[in-house]
């Protein structure tokens, strides 16, 4: 999941043997809690050692040989756990690993997704080799000391230990957790309550360009009753969370044209039209300072929240005050409206402005053009096509002639206000109904088993391609993250907090053994 | 003069022996016209050869040894023409050459300014060595063929020949023209009608950082009754022009702050304040699309045009239609109001915008800050200080807390709208009264002598430091350019059209011999 980590430290210390406590938590316990504590106590080092071997294989996008090796190793790890596996590929790109393990009784089929590729690394910024994982007994910035992964471990709690390395969190953590959960289940000779299918890809950080074709080609084999997309971090409160949707996206580059070359601002300033001033004026009429989008009809397609969605919103812990402090903000948009509500609305984000030069490079010139880069975030039932139409209609109504290619000289001479709009492909927004059987079963099984109130988000603010899966495979999709929120995802010193690994194993074990019992 | 060349070609072909014709020209001729044609016919190659030697000395800013050599050579060229000279310097920077030549009778004193340094060159973009001047019999882009500077010249008109090399136009041309004019006067054993003082500096292209101290230190020696600032190009119509003023300037870098680091626009978009949107809104309230400045009171200090200024405006040839076509513009600001009028008003030019990234570098992030670089152009009686006050008052009134240094974290957390304003030193606007004796004498002498209606501009749009001279030396200043407008000033293939050199020599000869007769 392309997600920026938040570094808010909310110290919720959890021990290995006890579940997180929450005043509003369901008062039940998992029937295997004791067995799981024993498994963890005896097997935790073995789990980390097997994970270490997987992490030691480089996985930067573009390193085709290394990515291939990741896929082969994962395939073997699955085969060892009784999966029937296949390797799928489109052209010679990094392969998708498919695995399937059936349970003995008739049961629902659960599809899990994760990815084995990682973001590129700038080794100069890392404190250790990204592909030689290092274990510390506390976060590095808090003075954590190294623990040898294979040497003897000191006695005591390991939950706040951190494993440093590329993809410890994003996104090999769910793979490791699933494998260990299966080992636990095997060690107790338990039955899976669902048929299990896995799809583990190697091009997520590159935008999964070949995944749509692979899904389309194998949709019969991938048929499932529900899907968990395992990526991204848990809530900043360290409570486990389920994400039922994601905002869509419509990206556009806007270029407003002035003179065909920069003109001396002394000789031509306030005669030659200034494209930066024109662009600023246009943007100010598209969106106000509080984040409200002023384009007529822009909110018409927004689906109102359901009663359940509204209720879960109220249950999500607010981190607004801490977030504002963390990010140096005296306020947030819409008069400090809560983040959890804001991300359920569409957004117009100006992600970039460019015209002429600023600072020491500033030239006394009327710039030839001014650009704005915008990402709209969409919510159901908005579509990239609908937004494109609304935006271009609005801009035309503001007196601009809209083009999609660079204008030629006659076009420049014909239209006083000229703008080029370059749209990206966009994403559809996704929102899985929280009331359907799959949603209720996943929530209920985890809440009962973990003895904690899950954080249930109707939608994340970001744009994950949930619709790619739900539309191609006709399956409800929920996102279930494992990693700590402060994992430094995509950056140097990416790390996994071991407590998150232990809880991830536990969540998968609970789901695999109990989900089928609630899922009708 | 930091001035962008216009490339409009208005073919006004002029011959060496006849003056430019204009229907409205004064019907007089210079009493030395015939003598001057003879001088030119016999001496033109010698003039170019002496100029060539001066041009061959490199003069890029920073090349201290070469700049020093320029000054020494110019000093010798002046001494050979009976000037008492001095070399002035501030610290060890490129020196100022001062020269003085008194006439025998009591007379007014005229101070002339030029500079010998040139803009840096990118030799890869030049078609010939910038410091090995090359003479072509037509502009290079029109297929001009090389004429050997020292070899025999073909018979015929030389007016449309072009001399290529750094500073052929900006700003060694007036130096060469003045030297030749003095040679002509000497050849006829004529008297100067004025005492002549020269100040020729070597740091103009670097912004003349040491000139104020030098002027201050030598203001007694520089005392004069009138000053001609010889720099920049003549009018695009190829008619000679006098510029009586220049717009002032107030430069400011504006930085609006968002979160203290870029935040993922999916997760925090329309929650975290977007500084690019805030900046766009602010700019749109400071200036409209037609160039009108919306800051209250901004036009209060603008001095209305005098009757003479209004009259000269009407006399300036309009190039608006050609300029709009040349620059690919379907319109110009203020509903196509004429350029000549627009530059007599203040301007707010957005010379740069910067926030996040655009195009292929665009990231899905709320930028941490957004910057705009602005140059205000000022007219009498505006001042940089007054504009600064008005602008900051306005921005404060828009709810922004204005700081001048980077804000610390407590400041960020205290103020919802936070902007940093970094002001440059600015220039005062200059406007020399067109009715004073010096102005009338210069205009009248040149119009009578050249037999042409001069283009008289109350002000140029750009910002030349006329006020530095007029305020320090308490002298009226007029700008008298020599070079062709299409000289590619500051760029590769800078060139001087020989007709402009011949007319420049003639203008200096006229002024030196006749100015004192009209100047009371």
Interface residues (C-beta under 8 A of the other chain):
Chain A: X2 X3 X4 X246 X247 X249 X251 X253 X258 X259 X260 X261 X263 X264 X265 X266 X267 X268 X269 X270 X271 X272 X273 X274 X276 X277 X278 X279 X280 X281 X283 X284 X285 X287 X288 X289 X291 X324 X325 X327 X328 X329 X330 X331 X332 X333 X334 X337 X339 X342 X343 X345 X346 X347 X348 X349 X350 X351 X352 X353 X354 X355 X356 X357 X358 X359 X361 X362 X363 X364 X365 X366 X367 X370 X371 X372 X373 X375 X377 X409 X412 X413 X414 X415 X416 X418 X460 X461 X462 X463
Chain B: X2 X3 X4 X246 X247 X249 X251 X253 X257 X258 X259 X260 X261 X263 X264 X265 X266 X267 X268 X269 X270 X271 X272 X273 X274 X276 X277 X278 X279 X280 X281 X283 X284 X285 X287 X288 X289 X291 X324 X325 X327 X328 X329 X330 X331 X332 X333 X334 X337 X339 X342 X343 X345 X346 X347 X348 X349 X350 X351 X352 X353 X354 X355 X356 X357 X358 X359 X361 X362 X363 X364 X365 X366 X367 X370 X371 X372 X373 X375 X377 X409 X412 X413 X414 X415 X416 X418 X460 X461 X462 X463
